[in-house]
Amino acid sequence: MLVLPQSVKIYLADAPTDMRKGFDGLSRLVEEQGLDLYSGHLFVFVSRRRDRVKVLTWDRGGLVLYYKRLERGRFRRPKRSMNGKYLMLDAGQLAMLLDGVDLQAVRRARVWKPRRAAS
């Protein structure tokens, strides 16, 4: 499982991405959406055929690009976002996406939150 601090946000691009884009092309896509490329957050891009994923992030003075290609099968994207730009994922959802799990078929238990103390 992928372990990331909770402060790291994961943005999944809503539209399919041309996988010929490298560091510069993907960086431009991030900046066009008004997001901070140098924040250390993860920016995830899926190809039109859904058999390739690139993850772009900034780490210690340089950009890092992770690339995964499936030999068989497709990555299962969640439903489209409301804003039409990016979906927010958590580390567990990213790990499932990269493993080929259909995120729409996964049902999560409701998270328990303690009541606030009476004032």
N, C-alpha and C positions, 0 to 999 in steps of 0.2 A: 504494500500500500504506500502511496505517496504521502509523505509527512511534510506539511508546510505550516509555518506559523499562521495564526488566525489573522494577523495583520496583512497577509498577502491576499490580494484579490485575484480572482481568475475570471477573465473576460473571454467568452466564446463568441467569435464573429458570427453574426446572424446570417450573412450571405455567404455562399460558396466563394472560395478564394482560389485564384490562379496560383498553382503550386510552383510555377516558374519564378515567382517572386522570391527574392532572397532577403537579406538583412534590410537593405535600403527600401525596397518596395513594401515590405510588411511594416517597417517603421513609419513610412508615409501613411499607410492605412490607419495605423494607431493614432498618429498625430492629427489626421484629418477629422477624426471623431472627437478631438479635444481631450484625449487622454494623455497622461504623463508617461512617456516611454521609459523614462529613467527612474520610475518609482519602485522598481523591483517586483511589480505585479506581473502576472503571466497573461499573455495574449495568445489565444488559441485560434487557429485557422484550419478549416476542413475543406478538402477539395470538392469540386463539383461531383465527382464520381463517389465521394465519401470513402475512398480507400487510402487516403493520405491525410496526415495531420502534421501541422507545424506549430510549435510553441515557442514564442519569442519572449525573452526577458532580459533585463539588465542586471549584471552581477559583477561587482568589484572592478569597475572601470571598463567594462566591455559588454557588448551584446552577446547573448547566447541563443542559439537556435537549435531546438530539438526537432527531429523529423522522424515520423513513423509511417511506414507503408505496410498495409496488409497484403499478404499474398492471396488470401481468400477472404471473402466476406466484406462487410461494409461497417463503418462507424455509424452508430445510431445516434443521431442528433436529437436533442430535446425539441419540443415545439418552439416555434419562433417567438421572439421577444415582443413586448408591447411597443418598445421604442424603435424597433427595426434596425438597431445597430449592433448591440452586444447583449448576450445573456450572461448573467452572473452565475458562476459555479462555485462549489466548495471543493476541497481537496479530494473528498470521497467521490464526488460526481466526476471529477477529472480522471481519477484512477479507473472508474468504471467505464467511462467513455473510451479511454485508451485500451481497455481490455475488451472492448466490443460489446459491453452490456447495454441493452436498450434502456435508457434513462426514463422513458415514458412508462415502461412496464414495472419499474421499481416503486414500491410503496414504502414510505418511511413512517416509522412510528412518530406520534406526536411528541414533541420535546416537552419535558416537564420543567416548569419554571416555578420557583418558590414564590409564595405570596409576599407582598411588601408588608413590613411591620406597620401596625396602626400608629398614626402620629397623634 
